[in-house]
Amino acid sequence: MLRIKNIFITGGSGKIGRALLPELVKAGYRIRALEFDEKVKYSKSVEVMSGDLRDVRLAEKALQDMDAVIHLANCKENRELFLDTNIKGTFYLLDESKKCGHLKQFIQAGSDARVGIFYYPHPFPIDETMPHQAYPGYYAFSKVLEETMCEQYVIQYKLPVTVLRFSWVHDEDDILAHLTLKVPNFGVPVWKELAKTQKQKEYFRKKADGVACLVHPGGQPGIRHIVGIKDVVQGIMLSIGNQAAIGQAFSITGPAPFSYGVAAEYAAKILHLPVVLFTCDYFHDLAHSIVKARSILGYNPLYDITRIIDDAVAFRQAGKKRTPTKYIG
Ligand SMILES: NC(=O)c1ccc[n+]([C@@H]2O[C@H](COP(=O)([O-])OP(=O)(O)OC[C@H]3O[C@@H](n4cnc5c(N)ncnc54)[C@H](O)[C@@H]3O)[C@@H](O)[C@H]2O)c1
């Protein structure tokens, strides 16, 4: 194991950061968290540092006494911001990590956006060797560029980088916000846009609820791979200080892909709602291999689709309020 005590984390107020920070504190790391636009309540032991990734002087101040970086911050689909925030911001951190010479690990948040999720055919499980092929858009483009910079810093300077490629991360009642037809209709595909028949359109006109089941034109349910937030946190915790993770990328996703047919039936039964089929002709089945993360990191994801749905139902039943999210999924 690498001796890591002091960690600089970006994006601590974001979806993954909020779940990760308490675990880092519990594990005894000394944390410096970058605070940008969102104020959140951090544990007293977290040192909060205000700043902007776009500031060229930020990295030098932030990293001077740090052993590791966990870089989660970025902006999503934003043509005006993505180059400065995601690309230059990541570059400043990588370059200072190289320059300072004392950094033991740089953990970069990657994404399965880099392989184009369901936009392209993947006739076999996607593994870490598959070349980048971002789906259209600036967010996926920036995930590829961030990773490319990381890869080059490993090759050119032997920077100790670990890239963790998360699938679509599910927390709170995200899965129900995705599967059910009423607002907030979280994630893509957007069911309303797939409504072609009168019966389907009625749901949206009458604001009636139902559970969506995505099917291919041939009628078979679509297959997709997502990840529960606690499994994401597990993947990150297992990577910190792990010598075998240096210079490597890992797919961090759920224990198995799910079928929209199984998910819709399961959620519909619990919520007492009808299942509504939506045919999507541009959706390609998506499944990842997690063999590498299992064998090298000891990653053991526990949240399959039924557990993710159960947790989302419990979240709603407890009357909790959904955190606004910027990531459409
Ligand atoms: N959420 C997902 O489903 C998902 C899936 C795959 C990969 N990822 C990746 O994981 C990482 C974290 O994702 P998330 O969903 O927690 O993000 P989020 O959108 O919830 O949070 C983004 C964070 O970035 C910070 N930020 C934005 N602009 C900044 C700037 N200029 N300077 C400093 N900080 C800034 C925000 O304050 C916030 O803390 C990202 O790199 C994302 O691409 C997320």
The ligand as an SDF file (V2000), in Angstrom:
LIG
                    3D

 44 48  0  0  0  0  0  0  0  0999 V2000
  -23.1750   11.2110  -11.6440 N   0  0  0  0  0  0  0  0  0  0  0  0
  -22.9440   10.2270  -12.5190 C   0  0  0  0  0  0  0  0  0  0  0  0
  -23.8530    9.4540  -12.8910 O   0  0  0  0  0  0  0  0  0  0  0  0
  -21.5560   10.0250  -13.0740 C   0  0  0  0  0  0  0  0  0  0  0  0
  -21.3370    8.9340  -13.9480 C   0  0  0  0  0  0  0  0  0  0  0  0
  -20.0530    8.7380  -14.4610 C   0  0  0  0  0  0  0  0  0  0  0  0
  -19.0160    9.5940  -14.1290 C   0  0  0  0  0  0  0  0  0  0  0  0
  -19.2710   10.6590  -13.3030 N   0  0  0  0  0  0  0  0  0  0  0  0
  -18.1500   11.5590  -13.0320 C   0  0  0  0  0  0  0  0  0  0  0  0
  -17.9320   11.6520  -11.6360 O   0  0  0  0  0  0  0  0  0  0  0  0
  -17.5210   12.9720  -11.2830 C   0  0  0  0  0  0  0  0  0  0  0  0
  -18.4460   13.5170  -10.2140 C   0  0  0  0  0  0  0  0  0  0  0  0
  -19.7650   13.4970  -10.7240 O   0  0  0  0  0  0  0  0  0  0  0  0
  -21.0050   14.0390   -9.8630 P   0  0  0  0  0  0  0  0  0  0  0  0
  -22.2390   13.4700  -10.4830 O   0  0  0  0  0  0  0  0  0  0  0  0
  -20.7300   13.8190   -8.4120 O   0  0  0  0  0  0  0  0  0  0  0  0
  -20.9370   15.5910  -10.2130 O   0  0  0  0  0  0  0  0  0  0  0  0
  -21.9210   16.7850   -9.7670 P   0  0  0  0  0  0  0  0  0  0  0  0
  -22.3940   17.4470  -11.0090 O   0  0  0  0  0  0  0  0  0  0  0  0
  -22.9380   16.3150   -8.7940 O   0  0  0  0  0  0  0  0  0  0  0  0
  -20.9190   17.7600   -9.0230 O   0  0  0  0  0  0  0  0  0  0  0  0
  -19.9710   18.4840   -9.7330 C   0  0  0  0  0  0  0  0  0  0  0  0
  -19.0360   19.1240   -8.7410 C   0  0  0  0  0  0  0  0  0  0  0  0
  -18.0890   19.9050   -9.4850 O   0  0  0  0  0  0  0  0  0  0  0  0
  -17.9370   21.1650   -8.8380 C   0  0  0  0  0  0  0  0  0  0  0  0
  -17.5160   22.1570   -9.8430 N   0  0  0  0  0  0  0  0  0  0  0  0
  -18.1350   22.5050  -11.0020 C   0  0  0  0  0  0  0  0  0  0  0  0
  -17.4550   23.4970  -11.6190 N   0  0  0  0  0  0  0  0  0  0  0  0
  -16.3690   23.7610  -10.8490 C   0  0  0  0  0  0  0  0  0  0  0  0
  -15.2900   24.6920  -10.9420 C   0  0  0  0  0  0  0  0  0  0  0  0
  -15.1870   25.5450  -11.9630 N   0  0  0  0  0  0  0  0  0  0  0  0
  -14.3640   24.6910   -9.9600 N   0  0  0  0  0  0  0  0  0  0  0  0
  -14.4530   23.8330   -8.9080 C   0  0  0  0  0  0  0  0  0  0  0  0
  -15.4540   22.9340   -8.7580 N   0  0  0  0  0  0  0  0  0  0  0  0
  -16.4000   22.9180   -9.7200 C   0  0  0  0  0  0  0  0  0  0  0  0
  -19.3290   21.4720   -8.2550 C   0  0  0  0  0  0  0  0  0  0  0  0
  -19.2320   22.4290   -7.2120 O   0  0  0  0  0  0  0  0  0  0  0  0
  -19.7150   20.0790   -7.7460 C   0  0  0  0  0  0  0  0  0  0  0  0
  -19.1700   19.8490   -6.4710 O   0  0  0  0  0  0  0  0  0  0  0  0
  -17.5190   13.7730  -12.5860 C   0  0  0  0  0  0  0  0  0  0  0  0
  -16.2290   13.7770  -13.1210 O   0  0  0  0  0  0  0  0  0  0  0  0
  -18.4310   12.9800  -13.5130 C   0  0  0  0  0  0  0  0  0  0  0  0
  -18.0930   13.1440  -14.8430 O   0  0  0  0  0  0  0  0  0  0  0  0
  -20.5120   10.8850  -12.7660 C   0  0  0  0  0  0  0  0  0  0  0  0
  1  2  1  0
  2  3  2  0
  2  4  1  0
  4  5  1  0
  4 44  2  0
  5  6  2  0
  6  7  1  0
  7  8  2  0
  8  9  1  0
  8 44  1  0
  9 10  1  0
  9 42  1  0
 10 11  1  0
 11 12  1  0
 11 40  1  0
 12 13  1  0
 13 14  1  0
 14 15  2  0
 14 16  1  0
 14 17  1  0
 17 18  1  0
 18 19  2  0
 18 20  1  0
 18 21  1  0
 21 22  1  0
 22 23  1  0
 23 24  1  0
 23 38  1  0
 24 25  1  0
 25 26  1  0
 25 36  1  0
 26 27  1  0
 26 35  1  0
 27 28  2  0
 28 29  1  0
 29 30  1  0
 29 35  2  0
 30 31  1  0
 30 32  2  0
 32 33  1  0
 33 34  2  0
 34 35  1  0
 36 37  1  0
 36 38  1  0
 38 39  1  0
 40 41  1  0
 40 42  1  0
 42 43  1  0
M  CHG  2   8   1  16  -1
M  END
$$$$
